[in-house]
Amino acid sequence: MKKQLAAAGVELLSVGIDEVPGVYKDMHSVMAAQTDLVEVLGQFQPRIVKMCPDGDKAEN
């Protein structure tokens, strides 16, 4: 997992074991399958994602 993330230019700041990239679907494929339900207005490309460390309470 660390090699895959490094190859994608992702640096983990803190992460739980449930945050493995392979569990996510490709957003472009998901949106393409829903063209009759949604209209794409824009695209968000996060540069930093900070997850709550295991055992900590997430902020509201």
PDB file of N, CA, C, O and CB in Angstrom:
ATOM      1  N   MET A   1       0.824  -1.184   0.000  1.00  0.00           N
ATOM      2  CA  MET A   1       0.000   0.000   0.000  1.00  0.00           C
ATOM      3  C   MET A   1       0.871   1.251   0.000  1.00  0.00           C
ATOM      4  O   MET A   1       0.589   2.198  -0.734  1.00  0.00           O
ATOM      5  CB  MET A   1      -0.939  -0.004   1.202  1.00  0.00           C
ATOM      6  N   LYS A   2       1.923   1.268   0.812  1.00  0.00           N
ATOM      7  CA  LYS A   2       2.775   2.453   0.881  1.00  0.00           C
ATOM      8  C   LYS A   2       3.439   2.752  -0.461  1.00  0.00           C
ATOM      9  O   LYS A   2       3.578   3.916  -0.839  1.00  0.00           O
ATOM     10  CB  LYS A   2       3.841   2.271   1.956  1.00  0.00           C
ATOM     11  N   LYS A   3       3.851   1.698  -1.189  1.00  0.00           N
ATOM     12  CA  LYS A   3       4.464   1.897  -2.505  1.00  0.00           C
ATOM     13  C   LYS A   3       3.448   2.464  -3.490  1.00  0.00           C
ATOM     14  O   LYS A   3       3.779   3.346  -4.282  1.00  0.00           O
ATOM     15  CB  LYS A   3       5.041   0.571  -3.042  1.00  0.00           C
ATOM     16  N   GLN A   4       2.216   1.964  -3.446  1.00  0.00           N
ATOM     17  CA  GLN A   4       1.164   2.438  -4.336  1.00  0.00           C
ATOM     18  C   GLN A   4       0.870   3.915  -4.075  1.00  0.00           C
ATOM     19  O   GLN A   4       0.728   4.699  -5.014  1.00  0.00           O
ATOM     20  CB  GLN A   4      -0.112   1.597  -4.159  1.00  0.00           C
ATOM     21  N   LEU A   5       0.779   4.287  -2.814  1.00  0.00           N
ATOM     22  CA  LEU A   5       0.500   5.678  -2.468  1.00  0.00           C
ATOM     23  C   LEU A   5       1.663   6.586  -2.859  1.00  0.00           C
ATOM     24  O   LEU A   5       1.451   7.676  -3.390  1.00  0.00           O
ATOM     25  CB  LEU A   5       0.212   5.806  -0.971  1.00  0.00           C
ATOM     26  N   ALA A   6       2.885   6.140  -2.598  1.00  0.00           N
ATOM     27  CA  ALA A   6       4.059   6.933  -2.961  1.00  0.00           C
ATOM     28  C   ALA A   6       4.119   7.149  -4.471  1.00  0.00           C
ATOM     29  O   ALA A   6       4.460   8.241  -4.928  1.00  0.00           O
ATOM     30  CB  ALA A   6       5.346   6.246  -2.472  1.00  0.00           C
ATOM     31  N   ALA A   7       3.793   6.129  -5.241  1.00  0.00           N
ATOM     32  CA  ALA A   7       3.800   6.245  -6.703  1.00  0.00           C
ATOM     33  C   ALA A   7       2.762   7.253  -7.181  1.00  0.00           C
ATOM     34  O   ALA A   7       2.939   7.879  -8.226  1.00  0.00           O
ATOM     35  CB  ALA A   7       3.540   4.881  -7.350  1.00  0.00           C
ATOM     36  N   ALA A   8       1.677   7.411  -6.418  1.00  0.00           N
ATOM     37  CA  ALA A   8       0.624   8.365  -6.764  1.00  0.00           C
ATOM     38  C   ALA A   8       0.900   9.754  -6.191  1.00  0.00           C
ATOM     39  O   ALA A   8       0.117  10.680  -6.402  1.00  0.00           O
ATOM     40  CB  ALA A   8      -0.723   7.858  -6.264  1.00  0.00           C
ATOM     41  N   GLY A   9       2.015   9.903  -5.463  1.00  0.00           N
ATOM     42  CA  GLY A   9       2.357  11.193  -4.875  1.00  0.00           C
ATOM     43  C   GLY A   9       1.591  11.521  -3.621  1.00  0.00           C
ATOM     44  O   GLY A   9       1.424  12.692  -3.281  1.00  0.00           O
ATOM     45  N   VAL A  10       1.112  10.482  -2.914  1.00  0.00           N
ATOM     46  CA  VAL A  10       0.322  10.679  -1.703  1.00  0.00           C
ATOM     47  C   VAL A  10       1.195  10.466  -0.484  1.00  0.00           C
ATOM     48  O   VAL A  10       1.904   9.465  -0.387  1.00  0.00           O
ATOM     49  CB  VAL A  10      -0.890   9.728  -1.672  1.00  0.00           C
ATOM     50  N   GLU A  11       1.145  11.412   0.450  1.00  0.00           N
ATOM     51  CA  GLU A  11       1.864  11.284   1.713  1.00  0.00           C
ATOM     52  C   GLU A  11       0.847  11.120   2.833  1.00  0.00           C
ATOM     53  O   GLU A  11      -0.025  11.971   3.005  1.00  0.00           O
ATOM     54  CB  GLU A  11       2.785  12.519   1.971  1.00  0.00           C
ATOM     55  N   LEU A  12       0.948  10.038   3.592  1.00  0.00           N
ATOM     56  CA  LEU A  12       0.029   9.801   4.698  1.00  0.00           C
ATOM     57  C   LEU A  12       0.472  10.594   5.915  1.00  0.00           C
ATOM     58  O   LEU A  12       1.615  10.483   6.358  1.00  0.00           O
ATOM     59  CB  LEU A  12      -0.052   8.300   5.031  1.00  0.00           C
ATOM     60  N   LEU A  13      -0.440  11.397   6.453  1.00  0.00           N
ATOM     61  CA  LEU A  13      -0.154  12.148   7.665  1.00  0.00           C
ATOM     62  C   LEU A  13      -0.605  11.359   8.885  1.00  0.00           C
ATOM     63  O   LEU A  13       0.107  11.300   9.887  1.00  0.00           O
ATOM     64  CB  LEU A  13      -0.839  13.524   7.629  1.00  0.00           C
ATOM     65  N   SER A  14      -1.754  10.770   8.806  1.00  0.00           N
ATOM     66  CA  SER A  14      -2.264   9.853   9.819  1.00  0.00           C
ATOM     67  C   SER A  14      -3.433   9.133   9.166  1.00  0.00           C
ATOM     68  O   SER A  14      -4.193   9.731   8.404  1.00  0.00           O
ATOM     69  CB  SER A  14      -2.695  10.606  11.159  1.00  0.00           C
ATOM     70  N   VAL A  15      -3.572   7.861   9.464  1.00  0.00           N
ATOM     71  CA  VAL A  15      -4.594   7.093   8.775  1.00  0.00           C
ATOM     72  C   VAL A  15      -4.905   5.831   9.567  1.00  0.00           C
ATOM     73  O   VAL A  15      -4.022   5.249  10.196  1.00  0.00           O
ATOM     74  CB  VAL A  15      -4.145   6.743   7.344  1.00  0.00           C
ATOM     75  N   GLY A  16      -6.162   5.415   9.533  1.00  0.00           N
ATOM     76  CA  GLY A  16      -6.560   4.159  10.143  1.00  0.00           C
ATOM     77  C   GLY A  16      -6.489   3.041   9.123  1.00  0.00           C
ATOM     78  O   GLY A  16      -6.323   3.298   7.931  1.00  0.00           O
ATOM     79  N   ILE A  17      -6.611   1.804   9.576  1.00  0.00           N
ATOM     80  CA  ILE A  17      -6.498   0.666   8.671  1.00  0.00           C
ATOM     81  C   ILE A  17      -7.652   0.584   7.686  1.00  0.00           C
ATOM     82  O   ILE A  17      -7.567  -0.143   6.696  1.00  0.00           O
ATOM     83  CB  ILE A  17      -6.419  -0.609   9.460  1.00  0.00           C
ATOM     84  N   ASP A  18      -8.738   1.325   7.943  1.00  0.00           N
ATOM     85  CA  ASP A  18      -9.876   1.306   7.020  1.00  0.00           C
ATOM     86  C   ASP A  18      -9.680   2.235   5.831  1.00  0.00           C
ATOM     87  O   ASP A  18     -10.511   2.246   4.924  1.00  0.00           O
ATOM     88  CB  ASP A  18     -11.140   1.687   7.753  1.00  0.00           C
ATOM     89  N   GLU A  19      -8.619   3.003   5.811  1.00  0.00           N
ATOM     90  CA  GLU A  19      -8.370   3.950   4.729  1.00  0.00           C
ATOM     91  C   GLU A  19      -7.356   3.396   3.732  1.00  0.00           C
ATOM     92  O   GLU A  19      -6.278   3.963   3.554  1.00  0.00           O
ATOM     93  CB  GLU A  19      -7.878   5.282   5.292  1.00  0.00           C
ATOM     94  N   VAL A  20      -7.705   2.298   3.090  1.00  0.00           N
ATOM     95  CA  VAL A  20      -6.860   1.683   2.077  1.00  0.00           C
ATOM     96  C   VAL A  20      -7.387   2.114   0.712  1.00  0.00           C
ATOM     97  O   VAL A  20      -8.576   1.937   0.444  1.00  0.00           O
ATOM     98  CB  VAL A  20      -6.839   0.117   2.217  1.00  0.00           C
ATOM     99  N   PRO A  21      -6.556   2.667  -0.154  1.00  0.00           N
ATOM    100  CA  PRO A  21      -7.029   3.221  -1.423  1.00  0.00           C
ATOM    101  C   PRO A  21      -7.814   2.233  -2.285  1.00  0.00           C
ATOM    102  O   PRO A  21      -8.700   2.655  -3.028  1.00  0.00           O
ATOM    103  CB  PRO A  21      -5.865   3.727  -2.204  1.00  0.00           C
ATOM    104  N   GLY A  22      -7.526   0.958  -2.212  1.00  0.00           N
ATOM    105  CA  GLY A  22      -8.187  -0.026  -3.044  1.00  0.00           C
ATOM    106  C   GLY A  22      -9.671  -0.202  -2.777  1.00  0.00           C
ATOM    107  O   GLY A  22     -10.369  -0.825  -3.577  1.00  0.00           O
ATOM    108  N   VAL A  23     -10.168   0.331  -1.669  1.00  0.00           N
ATOM    109  CA  VAL A  23     -11.590   0.166  -1.348  1.00  0.00           C
ATOM    110  C   VAL A  23     -12.470   1.198  -2.039  1.00  0.00           C
ATOM    111  O   VAL A  23     -13.695   1.073  -2.018  1.00  0.00           O
ATOM    112  CB  VAL A  23     -11.795   0.252   0.147  1.00  0.00           C
ATOM    113  N   TYR A  24     -11.872   2.208  -2.648  1.00  0.00           N
ATOM    114  CA  TYR A  24     -12.637   3.268  -3.284  1.00  0.00           C
ATOM    115  C   TYR A  24     -12.875   2.967  -4.760  1.00  0.00           C
ATOM    116  O   TYR A  24     -12.015   2.398  -5.433  1.00  0.00           O
ATOM    117  CB  TYR A  24     -11.920   4.604  -3.128  1.00  0.00           C
ATOM    118  N   LYS A  25     -14.049   3.354  -5.258  1.00  0.00           N
ATOM    119  CA  LYS A  25     -14.379   3.204  -6.670  1.00  0.00           C
ATOM    120  C   LYS A  25     -13.815   4.389  -7.448  1.00  0.00           C
ATOM    121  O   LYS A  25     -13.591   5.463  -6.889  1.00  0.00           O
ATOM    122  CB  LYS A  25     -15.913   3.092  -6.874  1.00  0.00           C
ATOM    123  N   ASP A  26     -13.589   4.180  -8.742  1.00  0.00           N
ATOM    124  CA  ASP A  26     -13.158   5.259  -9.614  1.00  0.00           C
ATOM    125  C   ASP A  26     -14.321   6.232  -9.799  1.00  0.00           C
ATOM    126  O   ASP A  26     -15.377   5.851 -10.305  1.00  0.00           O
ATOM    127  CB  ASP A  26     -12.663   4.708 -10.985  1.00  0.00           C
ATOM    128  N   MET A  27     -14.132   7.472  -9.394  1.00  0.00           N
ATOM    129  CA  MET A  27     -15.207   8.458  -9.422  1.00  0.00           C
ATOM    130  C   MET A  27     -15.713   8.716 -10.837  1.00  0.00           C
ATOM    131  O   MET A  27     -16.910   8.932 -11.026  1.00  0.00           O
ATOM    132  CB  MET A  27     -14.736   9.756  -8.801  1.00  0.00           C
ATOM    133  N   HIS A  28     -14.839   8.698 -11.827  1.00  0.00           N
ATOM    134  CA  HIS A  28     -15.260   8.949 -13.205  1.00  0.00           C
ATOM    135  C   HIS A  28     -16.188   7.839 -13.696  1.00  0.00           C
ATOM    136  O   HIS A  28     -17.161   8.110 -14.400  1.00  0.00           O
ATOM    137  CB  HIS A  28     -14.034   9.066 -14.130  1.00  0.00           C
ATOM    138  N   SER A  29     -15.896   6.602 -13.331  1.00  0.00           N
ATOM    139  CA  SER A  29     -16.765   5.482 -13.705  1.00  0.00           C
ATOM    140  C   SER A  29     -18.117   5.573 -13.012  1.00  0.00           C
ATOM    141  O   SER A  29     -19.153   5.308 -13.621  1.00  0.00           O
ATOM    142  CB  SER A  29     -16.094   4.151 -13.365  1.00  0.00           C
ATOM    143  N   VAL A  30     -18.103   5.945 -11.745  1.00  0.00           N
ATOM    144  CA  VAL A  30     -19.353   6.076 -10.981  1.00  0.00           C
ATOM    145  C   VAL A  30     -20.226   7.170 -11.594  1.00  0.00           C
ATOM    146  O   VAL A  30     -21.424   6.971 -11.793  1.00  0.00           O
ATOM    147  CB  VAL A  30     -19.058   6.393  -9.486  1.00  0.00           C
ATOM    148  N   MET A  31     -19.632   8.316 -11.889  1.00  0.00           N
ATOM    149  CA  MET A  31     -20.401   9.423 -12.452  1.00  0.00           C
ATOM    150  C   MET A  31     -20.893   9.103 -13.864  1.00  0.00           C
ATOM    151  O   MET A  31     -22.002   9.493 -14.230  1.00  0.00           O
ATOM    152  CB  MET A  31     -19.556  10.696 -12.468  1.00  0.00           C
ATOM    153  N   ALA A  32     -20.096   8.411 -14.651  1.00  0.00           N
ATOM    154  CA  ALA A  32     -20.501   8.040 -16.010  1.00  0.00           C
ATOM    155  C   ALA A  32     -21.716   7.123 -15.984  1.00  0.00           C
ATOM    156  O   ALA A  32     -22.553   7.172 -16.885  1.00  0.00           O
ATOM    157  CB  ALA A  32     -19.343   7.358 -16.750  1.00  0.00           C
ATOM    158  N   ALA A  33     -21.814   6.294 -14.962  1.00  0.00           N
ATOM    159  CA  ALA A  33     -22.953   5.375 -14.842  1.00  0.00           C
ATOM    160  C   ALA A  33     -24.222   6.087 -14.369  1.00  0.00           C
ATOM    161  O   ALA A  33     -25.305   5.503 -14.394  1.00  0.00           O
ATOM    162  CB  ALA A  33     -22.611   4.243 -13.877  1.00  0.00           C
ATOM    163  N   GLN A  34     -24.095   7.336 -13.940  1.00  0.00           N
ATOM    164  CA  GLN A  34     -25.234   8.071 -13.377  1.00  0.00           C
ATOM    165  C   GLN A  34     -25.624   9.295 -14.203  1.00  0.00           C
ATOM    166  O   GLN A  34     -26.238  10.222 -13.675  1.00  0.00           O
ATOM    167  CB  GLN A  34     -24.914   8.502 -11.966  1.00  0.00           C
ATOM    168  N   THR A  35     -25.280   9.310 -15.473  1.00  0.00           N
ATOM    169  CA  THR A  35     -25.524  10.512 -16.283  1.00  0.00           C
ATOM    170  C   THR A  35     -26.995  10.899 -16.372  1.00  0.00           C
ATOM    171  O   THR A  35     -27.311  12.068 -16.594  1.00  0.00           O
ATOM    172  CB  THR A  35     -24.988  10.304 -17.670  1.00  0.00           C
ATOM    173  N   ASP A  36     -27.895   9.939 -16.203  1.00  0.00           N
ATOM    174  CA  ASP A  36     -29.324  10.272 -16.234  1.00  0.00           C
ATOM    175  C   ASP A  36     -29.809  10.865 -14.909  1.00  0.00           C
ATOM    176  O   ASP A  36     -30.932  11.363 -14.835  1.00  0.00           O
ATOM    177  CB  ASP A  36     -30.143   9.027 -16.568  1.00  0.00           C
ATOM    178  N   LEU A  37     -28.981  10.817 -13.868  1.00  0.00           N
ATOM    179  CA  LEU A  37     -29.374  11.301 -12.546  1.00  0.00           C
ATOM    180  C   LEU A  37     -28.662  12.577 -12.110  1.00  0.00           C
ATOM    181  O   LEU A  37     -29.175  13.322 -11.275  1.00  0.00           O
ATOM    182  CB  LEU A  37     -29.123  10.239 -11.539  1.00  0.00           C
ATOM    183  N   VAL A  38     -27.475  12.831 -12.674  1.00  0.00           N
ATOM    184  CA  VAL A  38     -26.665  13.945 -12.189  1.00  0.00           C
ATOM    185  C   VAL A  38     -26.139  14.788 -13.341  1.00  0.00           C
ATOM    186  O   VAL A  38     -26.024  14.328 -14.477  1.00  0.00           O
ATOM    187  CB  VAL A  38     -25.502  13.430 -11.347  1.00  0.00           C
ATOM    188  N   GLU A  39     -25.825  16.029 -13.014  1.00  0.00           N
ATOM    189  CA  GLU A  39     -25.145  16.922 -13.945  1.00  0.00           C
ATOM    190  C   GLU A  39     -23.868  17.382 -13.254  1.00  0.00           C
ATOM    191  O   GLU A  39     -23.924  17.988 -12.184  1.00  0.00           O
ATOM    192  CB  GLU A  39     -26.059  18.147 -14.366  1.00  0.00           C
ATOM    193  N   VAL A  40     -22.745  17.105 -13.847  1.00  0.00           N
ATOM    194  CA  VAL A  40     -21.466  17.493 -13.258  1.00  0.00           C
ATOM    195  C   VAL A  40     -21.272  18.988 -13.455  1.00  0.00           C
ATOM    196  O   VAL A  40     -21.308  19.489 -14.579  1.00  0.00           O
ATOM    197  CB  VAL A  40     -20.288  16.691 -13.889  1.00  0.00           C
ATOM    198  N   LEU A  41     -21.066  19.695 -12.348  1.00  0.00           N
ATOM    199  CA  LEU A  41     -20.860  21.137 -12.388  1.00  0.00           C
ATOM    200  C   LEU A  41     -19.408  21.521 -12.180  1.00  0.00           C
ATOM    201  O   LEU A  41     -18.990  22.614 -12.563  1.00  0.00           O
ATOM    202  CB  LEU A  41     -21.713  21.808 -11.348  1.00  0.00           C
ATOM    203  N   GLY A  42     -18.646  20.639 -11.584  1.00  0.00           N
ATOM    204  CA  GLY A  42     -17.250  20.931 -11.305  1.00  0.00           C
ATOM    205  C   GLY A  42     -16.551  19.697 -10.794  1.00  0.00           C
ATOM    206  O   GLY A  42     -17.146  18.626 -10.680  1.00  0.00           O
ATOM    207  N   GLN A  43     -15.287  19.860 -10.489  1.00  0.00           N
ATOM    208  CA  GLN A  43     -14.493  18.739  -9.997  1.00  0.00           C
ATOM    209  C   GLN A  43     -13.572  19.225  -8.889  1.00  0.00           C
ATOM    210  O   GLN A  43     -12.928  20.265  -9.028  1.00  0.00           O
ATOM    211  CB  GLN A  43     -13.677  18.089 -11.143  1.00  0.00           C
ATOM    212  N   PHE A  44     -13.505  18.496  -7.814  1.00  0.00           N
ATOM    213  CA  PHE A  44     -12.660  18.818  -6.669  1.00  0.00           C
ATOM    214  C   PHE A  44     -11.499  17.846  -6.635  1.00  0.00           C
ATOM    215  O   PHE A  44     -11.702  16.633  -6.678  1.00  0.00           O
ATOM    216  CB  PHE A  44     -13.464  18.769  -5.339  1.00  0.00           C
ATOM    217  N   GLN A  45     -10.295  18.360  -6.561  1.00  0.00           N
ATOM    218  CA  GLN A  45      -9.111  17.513  -6.465  1.00  0.00           C
ATOM    219  C   GLN A  45      -8.348  17.878  -5.193  1.00  0.00           C
ATOM    220  O   GLN A  45      -7.547  18.812  -5.194  1.00  0.00           O
ATOM    221  CB  GLN A  45      -8.203  17.669  -7.727  1.00  0.00           C
ATOM    222  N   PRO A  46      -8.597  17.143  -4.113  1.00  0.00           N
ATOM    223  CA  PRO A  46      -7.942  17.478  -2.848  1.00  0.00           C
ATOM    224  C   PRO A  46      -6.430  17.304  -2.943  1.00  0.00           C
ATOM    225  O   PRO A  46      -5.933  16.395  -3.608  1.00  0.00           O
ATOM    226  CB  PRO A  46      -8.497  16.612  -1.716  1.00  0.00           C
ATOM    227  N   ARG A  47      -5.728  18.173  -2.279  1.00  0.00           N
ATOM    228  CA  ARG A  47      -4.271  18.093  -2.219  1.00  0.00           C
ATOM    229  C   ARG A  47      -3.811  17.470  -0.900  1.00  0.00           C
ATOM    230  O   ARG A  47      -2.748  16.853  -0.827  1.00  0.00           O
ATOM    231  CB  ARG A  47      -3.653  19.487  -2.392  1.00  0.00           C
ATOM    232  N   ILE A  48      -4.633  17.645   0.143  1.00  0.00           N
ATOM    233  CA  ILE A  48      -4.311  17.082   1.460  1.00  0.00           C
ATOM    234  C   ILE A  48      -5.583  16.489   2.036  1.00  0.00           C
ATOM    235  O   ILE A  48      -6.639  17.121   2.008  1.00  0.00           O
ATOM    236  CB  ILE A  48      -3.705  18.168   2.425  1.00  0.00           C
ATOM    237  N   VAL A  49      -5.482  15.275   2.559  1.00  0.00           N
ATOM    238  CA  VAL A  49      -6.581  14.643   3.278  1.00  0.00           C
ATOM    239  C   VAL A  49      -6.028  14.226   4.630  1.00  0.00           C
ATOM    240  O   VAL A  49      -5.125  13.393   4.699  1.00  0.00           O
ATOM    241  CB  VAL A  49      -7.180  13.412   2.486  1.00  0.00           C
ATOM    242  N   LYS A  50      -6.551  14.788   5.691  1.00  0.00           N
ATOM    243  CA  LYS A  50      -6.086  14.500   7.047  1.00  0.00           C
ATOM    244  C   LYS A  50      -7.149  13.683   7.748  1.00  0.00           C
ATOM    245  O   LYS A  50      -8.254  14.172   7.984  1.00  0.00           O
ATOM    246  CB  LYS A  50      -5.775  15.808   7.838  1.00  0.00           C
ATOM    247  N   MET A  51      -6.832  12.457   8.080  1.00  0.00           N
ATOM    248  CA  MET A  51      -7.770  11.569   8.754  1.00  0.00           C
ATOM    249  C   MET A  51      -7.506  11.593  10.258  1.00  0.00           C
ATOM    250  O   MET A  51      -6.392  11.873  10.702  1.00  0.00           O
ATOM    251  CB  MET A  51      -7.659  10.126   8.201  1.00  0.00           C
ATOM    252  N   CYS A  52      -8.526  11.300  11.014  1.00  0.00           N
ATOM    253  CA  CYS A  52      -8.419  11.193  12.459  1.00  0.00           C
ATOM    254  C   CYS A  52      -7.644   9.923  12.811  1.00  0.00           C
ATOM    255  O   CYS A  52      -8.001   8.844  12.338  1.00  0.00           O
ATOM    256  CB  CYS A  52      -9.825  11.187  13.119  1.00  0.00           C
ATOM    257  N   PRO A  53      -6.599  10.019  13.625  1.00  0.00           N
ATOM    258  CA  PRO A  53      -5.841   8.829  14.020  1.00  0.00           C
ATOM    259  C   PRO A  53      -6.719   7.832  14.790  1.00  0.00           C
ATOM    260  O   PRO A  53      -7.692   8.223  15.435  1.00  0.00           O
ATOM    261  CB  PRO A  53      -4.632   9.235  14.876  1.00  0.00           C
ATOM    262  N   ASP A  54      -6.369   6.558  14.717  1.00  0.00           N
ATOM    263  CA  ASP A  54      -7.097   5.527  15.465  1.00  0.00           C
ATOM    264  C   ASP A  54      -7.149   5.904  16.937  1.00  0.00           C
ATOM    265  O   ASP A  54      -6.148   6.313  17.524  1.00  0.00           O
ATOM    266  CB  ASP A  54      -6.434   4.135  15.286  1.00  0.00           C
ATOM    267  N   GLY A  55      -8.318   5.763  17.516  1.00  0.00           N
ATOM    268  CA  GLY A  55      -8.491   6.015  18.949  1.00  0.00           C
ATOM    269  C   GLY A  55      -8.871   7.449  19.275  1.00  0.00           C
ATOM    270  O   GLY A  55      -9.325   7.721  20.386  1.00  0.00           O
ATOM    271  N   ASP A  56      -8.697   8.384  18.329  1.00  0.00           N
ATOM    272  CA  ASP A  56      -9.070   9.779  18.561  1.00  0.00           C
ATOM    273  C   ASP A  56     -10.513  10.007  18.125  1.00  0.00           C
ATOM    274  O   ASP A  56     -11.037   9.281  17.280  1.00  0.00           O
ATOM    275  CB  ASP A  56      -8.117  10.737  17.805  1.00  0.00           C
ATOM    276  N   LYS A  57     -11.145  11.012  18.701  1.00  0.00           N
ATOM    277  CA  LYS A  57     -12.501  11.377  18.317  1.00  0.00           C
ATOM    278  C   LYS A  57     -12.426  12.383  17.162  1.00  0.00           C
ATOM    279  O   LYS A  57     -11.708  13.380  17.233  1.00  0.00           O
ATOM    280  CB  LYS A  57     -13.291  11.970  19.535  1.00  0.00           C
ATOM    281  N   ALA A  58     -13.175  12.101  16.113  1.00  0.00           N
ATOM    282  CA  ALA A  58     -13.202  13.006  14.958  1.00  0.00           C
ATOM    283  C   ALA A  58     -13.819  14.339  15.345  1.00  0.00           C
ATOM    284  O   ALA A  58     -14.730  14.397  16.171  1.00  0.00           O
ATOM    285  CB  ALA A  58     -13.985  12.379  13.788  1.00  0.00           C
ATOM    286  N   GLU A  59     -13.316  15.406  14.743  1.00  0.00           N
ATOM    287  CA  GLU A  59     -13.865  16.733  14.999  1.00  0.00           C
ATOM    288  C   GLU A  59     -15.198  16.876  14.300  1.00  0.00           C
ATOM    289  O   GLU A  59     -15.447  16.233  13.280  1.00  0.00           O
ATOM    290  CB  GLU A  59     -12.894  17.832  14.538  1.00  0.00           C
ATOM    291  N   ASN A  60     -16.053  17.718  14.848  1.00  0.00           N
ATOM    292  CA  ASN A  60     -17.343  17.997  14.214  1.00  0.00           C
ATOM    293  C   ASN A  60     -17.164  18.950  13.066  1.00  0.00           C
ATOM    294  O   ASN A  60     -18.138  19.307  12.403  1.00  0.00           O
ATOM    295  CB  ASN A  60     -18.338  18.570  15.220  1.00  0.00           C
TER     296      ASN A  60
END
